[in-house]
Each structure stands twice: as C-alpha cells, then as structure tokens.
Amino acid sequence: MIKPTTQDKASIDKIIVLAKQVGIDIKGGKVRRSSSRFCLGVEHGDYNGTELFGVGTDRFIWMAYKANGTNKMRLFSGNFPDDGVVEFKLGNVPEPLSVKDSWARFPFGVDYVLSRAGYKLTKGIDAVIFGNIPGGGMSRSASLALNLILSMCDANGIVIDDKMKIVDLAQKVENDYIGSPCGKLDQIMILFAHEGMGTYYNPKNSSIDYIALGKDASDFRIVGLDTGTVRPGLEKSTYKIRRCECEQFVEILQKAGYKIKSFADVKDDAVYKKIIKQFKDSYPDLCDRLTYIYNAQKRFYQMMDAWKAGDIETVGKIFRTDGIGLRDEYKISGPELETMCDIVRTVGGVFGERMLGGGDKGAAGAIVSADSVDKLKAVVDRAYPASRPDFADKYAVHICKVVDGIRLYENVL
C-alpha cells in the first residue's frame, strides 16, 4: 500500500481541521490526490492536433470524501472559503454556462456531464477539498475536474475502465458546462502521469507511452514560477482567441485546396513554405500562429530524442526556444510571465524557461540544474518584487518532482 508523503499528511491534517470547522463529516472516508502537470511539448498543441509530452508534478489537489447516505452533494473548498459549503441535489444543477465566478461550477459540471453520459448518480458525498496548485499554467482546473469525476464515480460504484473516456468527460466539464475551450493536454498529462516517467500521447491512435529519462541525465529540477497574477478562465483569455484563429486558418487553407485537418498536418517543409508565401501578406498573424506550431513540432522530436538520451540540457534549450516562439509568434504570453522568464534566464544552471499553460497570466516554468535551485530562488526573490511590486507578496517559486498523477489513500481520516 502506498503511504502518504509528508506533504500529503500536512494537507490531510488541514482538511480534517476544515471539515470540523464547517461541519462536514469525512471520518473514515477516502482521500484522492490529483497532480498538476508540466508540459514539455507541444504547448497549445492539443487543439492543433500535435503529439504531446509532459510529466505530472507534485503540486496537488486533495479531496477527502465519504458517501453521506443521501442524494445530495455537500462540498467545501479550503481555497475558496467565501463560497461556503456548496450543497445541491444530484441531477439538479444550474444550466450550463450560467455559473460564472464560483468554483462550484466544477462539481455542478461533473454532475451534469456524468448524468448526460448515462452514468446514474444516486449517492451523494460529503467532501472537503484543498490544493496548492498555482492558478494558471499547471492545470488546476483539469486536476479538480478529474478528481471530482473519479471520486463521485467511486462513491456511486461506477467504474470507467477506459481512461480516455475519463479524459473526454473532464474536458466536457470545462467545454460544455463551464464554457472554457480547453483541449485535452492537461487531463491526459495528469490522469496518465507516472512517477519518474514522461508521458507521450499520440493523437493519431490515442495511444499513451511512458518514456524513461536517459540514465546519464544530470540531476535537475522542474520549477514552477507563479507570478502571483490571476488569470480569468480560458473562455475570457487570449487562449480562446488563439484557438479560434487556428481553426479559422485551417478553414482558409482547406478552401485553398490544402488537405489538412489541423496545423499538425503541416509537416512538409515545401508545403509550409508555400502556405507562408501564399498568405503572409493577407494573413500575417495567422501565418505566425502556424509558424510556431510548425517549428514546435520539429523541435518536439528533437526534444524526445534528447529526453531518451538523458540530455536534459538540450531538453531545456528546446523548452526555452519554444517559449520564444510562444512569445513572438503565438503571442500568448504576458508581461509578468516574461519578467519572470527574463529574470531566471540570467541564472547559471537554468537550462530553459518559458510561460506555461493558457497564457496571459499565471505561472512560468523552468528546467534547472539541481545545484542551481537555491541561486534561482534567491535571484527571483530579489528581482521579481522589484520589477513587479504589485505582486511582491503574491508570487511563489515551486520546486517540483515528477510524480504519479492520481493516488487514492484509505484509512487516513
């Protein structure tokens, strides 16, 4: 039996205290832990049809839950205490897109999506949730949606053997109920994550493979760099605009006779050059979007080879180059994200850095030599508050490990 880590125990203790404070009974229940994720490539590739590679990281959401003998859900989030206890009857949730600013839209959305998919929910749960995933960039929303789906299904005796079905359901919570136009990258990288391994997803056949880091790799750390900024949902962000732009350009190219379904299908150098020459004057911004994905796909295979060889320095170099493309060609970054990247780029032993996730706000990330982590943190602590004083008491540096995406603990409450 897998034992809780020190971090798990501290969070479970916090949940127990919260449960007593709000009068929710979780004694004898279970705790499900869902991770964050760190995408190594291709960021923004999922909705463009590319292959994907990433790892689960040790910033989590913990959900302690127990069936309550009724058909009602009672949930409390320690991260959003002002929302109080969220209570609703199974099968009786607000209409899709109607809940705007409460975390409650996630359990509402899970109930809605599961019921619509034909899964009969009759057993409510009492639950308390706490997490330490930064908001924006490391997939807090996907982690929460997955945790709720797995926990609500468990309480109702529902077993979904096909993990890709669970990914689809979690995406639908955000797409169809919340209105966030997310792809599947986050859900895949969390649900399938294995400790110490990279997760490779091929959309051609929806396959998952686990890729070990080469044995000669230098000791390194993955660092999440929370800028302290708060990003609104993807439905209110540049992410939505970029996704629409990519879909628009695919339609334009199809009408022009190109046999493609997504940007990922543009892999041939001659075809790419022909498109750019044909459309650079009429659609310069859309050509920039394609240029990022085209080059990122080429770098993706180089990055995979470097990972397998244990060449973490090259992995970091490609990570940095991707970040420049996201900034200059995809234009999805933000000023605070780039300030953080500019700062850590000056630190010796930082192999690469870039923005993470949907863009605009949230977290950046870095791949760093293990013996340079303390130096990186010291430089960020000195330079970021000076550059961005409005966020001097909000930013954070997260030194992360590669971990399992989902764990279930019993007999800990």
N, C-alpha and C positions, 0 to 999 in steps of 0.2 A: 504493500500500500504506500502510495506517495504521501510523504509528510509535508505539512505546510512549512513554508520558509519563514524566516524571521519577519520579512515584510508582510507575508500573509497573516501571521499571528497578530501583528500590531494592528492591521486593518480589521481583522475579525474582532479583536477586542474593542475597537472603535465602534464597529457595527452593533455589538452587544450593548454598549452604552447608549447608542442612539435608539435602539429598539426599546429599551426601558424608558427612555425619555418620552417617546411618542406613543407608548402603549401597544406596540406590535409584538406578538408572541412568535419568536423564531426558535425557542428552545427545542433541541432535538432535531432541528431541520438540517438542511444541507447548505454548503457554500459553493457556488460556481464562480470560478475566476476566469475572466476573459482578458486577453492581452491587447496591447497596442501593436502597431506594425511599423516597419521601416522599409520603404520601397527602394530597391536598388536600381530598378528599371522595369518598364519604361513609365515614369511618372506621367500621368494623363494618357497613358497608352491603352487603358482598358476599353474606353469608349471609342478608341480609334482602331481597335482590333489587333493590337500587338501582343506578343508574348510578354510575360510578366515574371519578375523575380524579386523576392524580398524575404524578410525574416520577421518573426514575432519578437517583440521587445518587452522588457519587464516593467512596464507601467500598465496598470490593470484597472479593471472594474471588478469588484467583488459583490456578489449578490447572495445574501443569506435568505433562504425561503423555506416555507413549510405549508403544506395544504391546510386550509383553515376550516374545512368541513362545510363550506357554503359555496354558493355560486358567485361570490364577489371577490374582486381583487382589492387588496389593501397594500399599498407600496409607499415607502418613504425613501427619499434620496438625501443622504448626508451632504451632498454637493449643492443641492438646491432646497435648503430647509424652508425658505419662504413659501414654497409651494405646498407645504404641509403634507399630510397623508393623502395620497391620491387613491380614491375609492370609486369603484364602478362595478356594475353587474356584467358578467360575461355576456358578450353578444349585444351589449347596449352601450356603444361608444359614440362620440360625436362624429359627424360626417367627415370624410377625407378632406384635407386642406383647411379645415375650419379652426384647428387649434394652432396658434401661431407662436407663442412665446414660452410655453411650458414644456419641461422635459416629459410631462405626462403624455405627450403625443406619441412617444415611443411605445409604452405599454398599450395605449389605445390602438396604435397601428399594428402591433403584433396580434392583438385580439382580432382586429378587422381582417388582416391578411390570412391568418390561420383559418378563421371561420370561412372566408371566401374560398379558400383552397379545399374545403371539405373536412377539415380537422375539427372534430366535435370537442369543444371545451366545456366542461361541466363542473370542474373542481377549481375553485379559487385558491389563491395563495396569499399569505402574509409575507411580506418581503421588505428587507432594508438593503439599500444599495450605497456603496461608497466607492469612489475611484480616484486615481491620481494621474490619469492620462491628460496631458496638456490639451487645451481646447484649440483644435485646428492643426492638422498636419500629421497626427499619429493615430487618427481614426477612432476617436472616442465614440462617435455615433454608431459606427459599424459594430464596435465591441459591445455596446449596450444592446443593440438590436439582436445580435446573436445570443447574448446571454439571456435575454428575455425569452426568445423563442425556445431555446434549449430547456430553460427552467420551467416555463409554462407547459411545454410538451411533457417533460418528465413528471410533473405533478399530475398530469392527466393520463399517464400511461401511454402516451403517443411516441412511437419510435419511427424516426425517419432515417433509414439506412443510407440513402443517397445524400452525401454531403453537399453535392452541387444543388440539390433541391433546397437545402437549408440556406445556401448562399443566395439562391433566387428569391426565397421568401424574405430574407433580410434586406435584400435590395428593394423588393416591392414595398416593404415598410417605409423606406425613405422615398422611393419614386412615387408610389401610388397614394400613400396616406399623408405623408408629410409634405411632399411636393419637391423634394430635393433630387436633382437629376444625376445622382451618383452612379458610377459604374460598379463593377464587381471586384476591383482590385483589393479594396480594404477587407471585404468579407472573406475573400479567398486567402489572403495573406494571414489573417487571424485564425480562421477556422482550421486551416491545414497546417499551421506552423508547428514545427518540431524543434525541441531544444538542440542547439548546436548545428542546425541544418538550414540551408537555404531552400525556399520553396519555389519551384519553377512551374509555371502554368502555361500550357499551350492551348490557345482558344480554338485551334483547328479541330481538335478532338476532345476538348475539355479535360485534358489529362493533367495530372499532378505528378511531379517527380521531385525527389529530395536530393539536393546536390551538396555533398560534403565539401567544406573548405579544404584546400590542399594542405597536406600535413606540414609543409615547410613555411606556412604563413607566419609572419611576425605577429607578436601579441598586440592586439588592437582593441579599441572600444568604439561602440556606437554611441554618439552623444546627441540627445535631443535638446534643442536650444529654443526654449519657449520665450518669445519676445514680450510676453505679457499683454499682447493685443488680443482683442476678442473679435473673432470673425463671425459674421452672421451666417446663417445656413447657406448651403451651396446654392439654394434657389434664389438667394439675394446677392450672389457674388459674381466675380468675373468668370468663375468656373462655368457657370451656365452660359455666359456669352461665348466663351471659347468652344464649348461643346456645340452650340448652335452654329458657330462659324465653320467648324469642321464638317458638320452634316451638310451645311449649305454648299461647301466647296465640293464635296463628294457628288452632290446632285448636279452641280455645274459640270464637273468632269464627266459624269455619266452621259449627260446630254451632248457633250462634245465627242462622245464615242469611246471614252476610256472604260475598259471592262474592269471596274473596281467596285467593291462594296464598302471599303473604308480606306483610310490613309495607309493602313498596314499593307495593303495590296500594292502600294507603290514602292517597289524594292529595286527595280531595274534602273541603273544609272541613266540610261538613254531615255527611258520613259520620264523619269523625274526631270531631267534637263529640258525635255520637250515641253512638259507642263509649265515649268517656270518661264521658259521663253515665250510660251503662248499667252500666259496670263499675268505676268509680273507687272505689266503696265495697268491692266484693268482691275486686278485684284491683288495688290501688293501685300496687304495684311494677311490674306488667306494663303498666299504663297509662303509667307513667313511661318504660318502655323504648320503647313505641310513640311517645310524645311526642317523644323525642329523634330517632328516625328520621323522623317526620313533618316536624318543623321543619328537620332537616338536609337533607331532600330539597328543601324550598322554598329554603333558603339555597344549595343546590348550583347551581341555575340562576342565581341572582344572582352567585355566585362565578364561574361560567363566563363570564357576560357581562362581569364586571369583568376577568377574565384577558384576554379578547379585546380589551378596550378599553385594556389596559395599566394599569389602575387597581390597582396592587399594594397600595395602602393599603387598599382595600376587600376585596381577597382576604385580607389579613392580619386585618382586622376580623372577617370571617366565620370565619376559622380560629380566632380567639380565642373567638367565640361558640359554635362547635362544641365547643371544649374545655370551656366551662362546662356545656354540655349533657351531655357525656360524664362530667363530674364529678358533676353534680347529678341528672340524670335517668337516664342509663345506669349511673351508679355503677360505672365500670370503671377509674377512675384509682387512684393510690396516694399515700401521704404524701410520699415523696421526689419523685415526679413533680410533685406540686402545689407542693412547696417550690421546685423549680426554676422552675416557671411563675410563682409569686409573685415570685421574685427578678427574672427577666428582664422581667416586666411593668412594673417600676419604671424601666426604662431608656428614655430618649427615643430614638426611632427604631426601636423594636421595634413592628412593625405588628400582630403577633399571635403567640400561643404556645398550645400545648396538649400533652397527652400523645400518644404515638404508639403504634400497634400494639395488641397484645393486652391491654395494661393491667397493673395491679398494680405492676410493676417495669419496669426498662429505661430507655428514653430518652424524653424530651420533645423537642419541636421548636419552632422559631421562624422567623418571616419578618421579616427585619431590613434596614433601610437599610444600604447598603454602608459608609457613613461612620460607622455606629454599632457595627460589629462589634467593634472593639477595646475600646470602652467596655463593651459587653455582657460580653465575656470578663473584663475587669478586675472588674466587679461580681460575676460568678459566682465568680471565684477568691477574692474576699474574703468573700462572704456564704454560699455553699453549704457550705464546710467548717465555718464557724462554726455553721451551722444543723444540719448533718448530719455531725458529727465522725467517725462510724463509716465514712464514705465519703470522707474527706478526701484519701486517696491513691488513690482508685479512679475518681472521676468524670472526665469529659472533655468538652471543647467541640469539636465538629466543624464547621468552616466548609465548606460543600458547594457544589459546582457541579452543574448539570443535565447529565447525560451519557448516552451510549449504554448500554443495559442489558447487552449481550453484545458482547464483542470477542474475536477469535482472533488470536494472534500466532504467527508461524512464524519460524524462523531466529533465535531469540533465546537459545537454550540451547547 
